[in-house]
């Protein structure tokens, strides 16, 4: 009877110790980032473009007249009629107070004369986000990086 107990205990110990050995495993899969857009050109927006875009982009805000945009250069592909744009905006909320500068992602478009005059904000990323909103912020932050804007600073220039 004792040889069977010894055999069973040896089998259990062997199975338990096999869990301690390291087996080659593949590294955890990284989240797929959007592909960076190659060969982007960059230029500053003209004062007329900033005025037109302020009007077009602020229509999505609760108080469009309060919008204070901080404009950076636009990144675009030669021959494209629209492009992604990432920047920061400070605007009043429904209580009448300014929210502080927040990053946004927009799609802006060229007019027939080659000036960026239209577009809309598709996401404003509040800096105090949690849960699903924080996850959405990360997705749009990755879009801005892939669009050539790098990490967008919340400090106005």
C-alpha positions in Angstrom: 0.0 0.0 0.0 2.8 2.4 0.8 4.4 2.3 -2.7 1.1 3.5 -4.2 0.9 6.4 -1.7 4.5 7.3 -2.5 3.8 7.1 -6.2 0.7 9.3 -5.9 2.6 11.9 -3.8 5.5 11.9 -6.3 3.1 12.5 -9.1 1.4 15.3 -7.3 4.7 16.9 -6.4 5.9 16.6 -10.0 2.7 18.2 -11.3 2.9 21.0 -8.8 6.6 21.7 -9.5 6.1 21.7 -13.3 4.0 24.9 -12.8 7.1 26.6 -11.4 9.2 26.1 -14.6 9.3 28.9 -17.0 8.1 28.1 -20.5 8.7 30.4 -23.4 5.7 32.6 -24.0 5.0 35.4 -26.3 5.0 38.9 -24.9 1.6 40.4 -24.3 0.1 42.0 -27.4 0.4 45.7 -27.4 -2.7 47.8 -28.3 -2.6 48.5 -32.0 -1.9 52.2 -32.5 -3.2 54.0 -35.6 -0.7 54.1 -38.3 1.2 57.4 -38.5 0.6 59.3 -41.7 3.8 59.5 -43.8 5.1 62.5 -45.6 3.1 65.1 -43.9 3.6 68.8 -44.7 3.2 71.4 -42.0 2.4 75.1 -42.1 1.0 77.8 -39.9 -2.6 78.8 -40.3 -3.2 82.4 -41.6 -5.1 84.9 -39.6 -8.1 84.5 -42.0 -8.0 80.7 -41.6 -7.9 81.0 -37.8 -10.9 83.3 -37.9 -12.9 81.0 -40.2 -12.0 77.9 -38.2 -12.8 79.6 -34.9 -16.3 80.2 -36.3 -16.7 76.7 -37.8 -15.2 74.7 -34.9 -16.8 76.6 -32.1 -20.4 75.7 -33.3 -20.0 72.4 -31.4 -19.4 74.2 -28.1 -22.0 75.2 -25.4 -21.0 78.8 -25.7 -19.5 79.3 -29.1 -18.7 83.0 -28.6 -16.5 82.3 -25.6 -14.1 79.9 -27.4 -10.4 80.8 -27.0 -8.4 78.6 -29.4 -4.6 78.2 -29.2 -3.5 77.5 -32.8 -0.6 75.4 -33.8 0.6 74.4 -37.3 -1.6 72.2 -39.4 -0.3 68.9 -40.6 -1.6 67.8 -44.0 -0.9 65.5 -47.0 -0.2 67.2 -50.3 -3.3 67.2 -52.5 -5.7 66.3 -49.6 -8.9 68.4 -49.2 -9.3 67.7 -45.5 -7.0 66.8 -42.6 -7.1 65.9 -38.9 -6.3 68.8 -36.6 -5.5 68.6 -32.9 -5.2 71.6 -30.6 -6.5 73.1 -27.4 -9.5 75.3 -26.6 -10.8 77.0 -23.5 -14.5 77.8 -23.5 -17.3 78.4 -21.1 -19.4 75.5 -19.8 -23.2 75.6 -19.1 -22.5 77.3 -15.7 -20.8 80.2 -17.4 -17.3 79.4 -16.2 -14.3 78.7 -18.3 -13.3 75.0 -18.3 -9.6 75.5 -18.7 -7.7 74.5 -21.9 -8.7 71.1 -23.2 -7.4 69.1 -26.1 -9.6 68.5 -29.1 -9.6 66.5 -32.3 -11.2 68.0 -35.4 -11.5 67.4 -39.1 -10.8 70.6 -41.1 -11.3 71.1 -44.8 -10.0 73.3 -47.6 -12.1 75.7 -49.5 -11.7 75.9 -53.3 -8.9 78.6 -52.9 -6.8 76.3 -50.7 -7.5 77.8 -47.3 -8.7 75.8 -44.3 -12.1 77.4 -43.5 -14.4 74.6 -42.5 -14.5 71.7 -40.1 -15.9 70.4 -36.9 -14.7 69.2 -33.6 -15.4 65.5 -33.2 -14.0 65.2 -29.7 -13.0 67.4 -26.8 -10.9 65.5 -24.2 -11.6 66.7 -20.7 -8.4 66.3 -18.6 -10.3 65.0 -15.5 -11.8 62.1 -17.4 -12.4 58.7 -15.8 -13.8 55.3 -16.9 -15.1 55.2 -20.5 -14.4 58.9 -21.1 -10.7 58.3 -20.2 -10.6 55.4 -22.6 -12.0 57.6 -25.3 -9.5 60.3 -24.5 -6.7 57.8 -25.0 -8.1 56.7 -28.3 -8.2 60.3 -29.6 -4.8 61.1 -28.1 -3.4 58.2 -30.1 -5.2 59.6 -33.2 -3.5 63.0 -32.7 -0.1 61.3 -32.3 -0.7 59.3 -35.5 -1.8 62.5 -37.3 1.6 64.0 -36.7 0.8 66.3 -33.7 2.7 64.3 -31.0 1.7 64.9 -27.5 -0.5 68.0 -27.4 0.3 70.4 -24.6 -2.5 71.9 -22.6 -0.4 75.0 -22.0 -1.2 77.8 -24.5 1.7 79.1 -26.6 
